[in-house]
Amino acid sequence: MKHELLSDGRYIEARGNVECAYTGHYQITGDHIEYQDDTGFTADGDFKNGILYHAGMVLHRERS
């Protein structure tokens, strides 16, 4: 799984071989992130020490 948080407040979530499995909007307040995908589904997560904890998953920043 990969989340790409775009600067315009939108996100793209890739899963497996599907580059755009989910798309939608996000909003960050402090260390908390709220997602709403384009179908209306909502989710949230929290950043701790640069790591995103989201829906039981631990997502690390991709190194460039």
matplotlib code that plots the C-alpha trace (Angstrom):
import matplotlib.pyplot as plt

x = [0.0, 1.2, -0.4, 0.6, -0.5, -0.7, -0.2, -3.8, -5.4, -6.0, -4.5, -3.9, -3.8, -2.1, -2.7, -0.8, -0.6, -3.4, -1.8, -5.1, -7.1, -8.6, -8.6, -10.1, -9.4, -7.4, -7.1, -4.3, -4.8, -1.8, -0.7, -4.1, -5.2, -8.8, -9.5, -12.6, -12.4, -14.4, -17.1, -17.7, -15.8, -13.9, -10.9, -8.3, -4.8, -2.1, 1.5, 3.9, 7.6, 7.2, 5.3, 1.6, -0.6, -3.7, -6.4, -4.2, -1.3, 2.1, 3.2, 6.7, 7.8, 9.3, 12.9, 13.7]
y = [0.0, 3.5, 6.9, 9.9, 13.1, 15.9, 19.5, 20.4, 18.4, 15.3, 11.8, 8.8, 5.3, 2.5, -1.1, -4.0, -3.4, -0.8, 2.7, 4.6, 2.1, 5.0, 8.8, 11.5, 14.4, 14.6, 17.2, 17.3, 18.9, 18.7, 15.0, 13.7, 13.0, 12.6, 11.0, 11.0, 9.1, 10.0, 7.4, 9.0, 6.4, 8.0, 7.0, 8.6, 8.1, 9.7, 10.7, 9.7, 10.4, 10.7, 7.4, 7.3, 4.9, 4.3, 1.7, -0.8, -0.3, 1.4, 3.6, 4.9, 7.8, 6.7, 7.8, 9.6]
z = [0.0, -0.8, 0.1, -1.9, -0.2, -2.8, -1.9, -3.1, -0.3, -2.4, -2.0, -4.2, -2.6, -4.5, -3.5, -5.1, -8.9, -8.8, -8.9, -8.1, -6.1, -4.0, -4.4, -2.3, 0.0, 3.2, 6.0, 8.6, 12.0, 14.2, 14.1, 13.0, 9.4, 8.1, 4.8, 2.6, -0.6, -3.7, -2.9, 0.6, 2.7, 5.6, 7.6, 9.8, 11.2, 13.3, 12.7, 15.4, 15.0, 11.2, 10.9, 9.8, 11.8, 9.7, 9.9, 11.7, 9.3, 9.8, 6.8, 6.5, 4.3, 1.0, 0.7, -2.6]

ax = plt.figure().add_subplot(projection="3d")
ax.plot(x, y, z, "-o")
ax.set_aspect("equal")
plt.show()
